[in-house]
Amino acid sequence: MVHFKWKLFYIFATASFAETLENSLCTDTGSVFVIPYLLFTGILMKGLEKEISHITKTTEKKYILCNYLGYHPKIEGILQERIKELLEN
């Protein structure tokens, strides 16, 4: 049986990504999947790679950094809708 434990993380949140990884050490899961909700690679992906590399040296738990989500054609339309909603309110 697979158990999913969702943890949302935003760069502006009080808890840092490193803290979130540290907290994952206390879970009973054998693997942790990190799915970056990013539109492009760059400095944020490099930071994630660095933190994951650091934590894997301290545990036998498996950390998997998935590919970033990337751009999708529907994102532009969704952003336009949200801006329009914001301007109307």
C-alpha positions in Angstrom: 0.0 0.0 0.0 1.3 3.5 -0.9 0.8 6.3 1.4 1.1 9.9 0.2 2.0 12.7 2.6 1.6 16.1 0.9 3.7 19.0 1.9 3.4 22.2 0.1 6.4 24.5 0.1 6.7 28.1 -1.1 10.0 30.0 -1.2 8.3 32.8 0.8 7.1 30.5 3.6 8.6 30.6 7.1 9.9 27.1 7.0 12.8 26.7 4.6 13.2 23.8 2.1 16.1 22.6 4.2 13.9 22.5 7.3 11.2 20.6 5.4 13.8 18.0 4.2 15.0 17.7 7.8 11.4 17.1 9.0 11.0 14.4 6.4 13.7 12.4 8.2 11.2 11.8 11.0 8.6 10.2 8.7 8.3 6.4 8.2 8.5 6.6 4.4 11.4 5.0 2.6 11.5 7.5 -0.2 10.8 11.2 -0.6 9.9 12.6 -4.0 10.5 16.3 -4.5 8.4 17.7 -7.4 9.4 21.3 -8.2 6.5 23.4 -9.2 8.7 25.6 -11.4 8.3 26.8 -15.0 12.0 26.8 -15.7 15.3 25.5 -14.3 17.9 27.8 -12.9 19.1 28.9 -9.5 16.1 27.4 -7.6 16.7 24.0 -9.1 20.4 24.2 -8.3 19.4 25.1 -4.7 17.1 22.1 -4.5 19.8 19.8 -5.9 22.3 21.1 -3.3 19.9 20.6 -0.3 19.0 17.1 -1.5 22.6 16.2 -2.0 23.4 17.4 1.5 20.6 15.4 3.2 21.3 12.2 1.4 24.7 12.1 3.0 23.0 11.9 6.5 20.4 9.2 5.9 19.7 6.0 4.0 16.3 7.3 3.1 16.0 7.8 -0.7 15.4 11.4 -2.0 14.3 11.7 -5.6 14.3 15.1 -7.3 11.8 15.0 -10.1 11.9 17.1 -13.2 10.4 20.6 -12.8 6.8 20.9 -14.2 7.7 23.3 -16.9 5.6 25.4 -19.2 2.2 24.3 -20.5 0.2 26.2 -23.1 -2.8 26.6 -20.9 -0.8 28.5 -18.2 -1.0 31.7 -20.2 -4.8 31.6 -20.5 -5.1 30.8 -16.8 -2.9 33.7 -15.8 -5.0 36.0 -18.1 -8.2 34.8 -16.4 -6.8 35.4 -12.9 -5.6 38.9 -13.8 -9.0 39.7 -15.3 -10.7 38.4 -12.1 -8.4 40.5 -9.9 -9.1 43.6 -12.0 -12.8 43.1 -11.9 -12.9 42.8 -8.1 
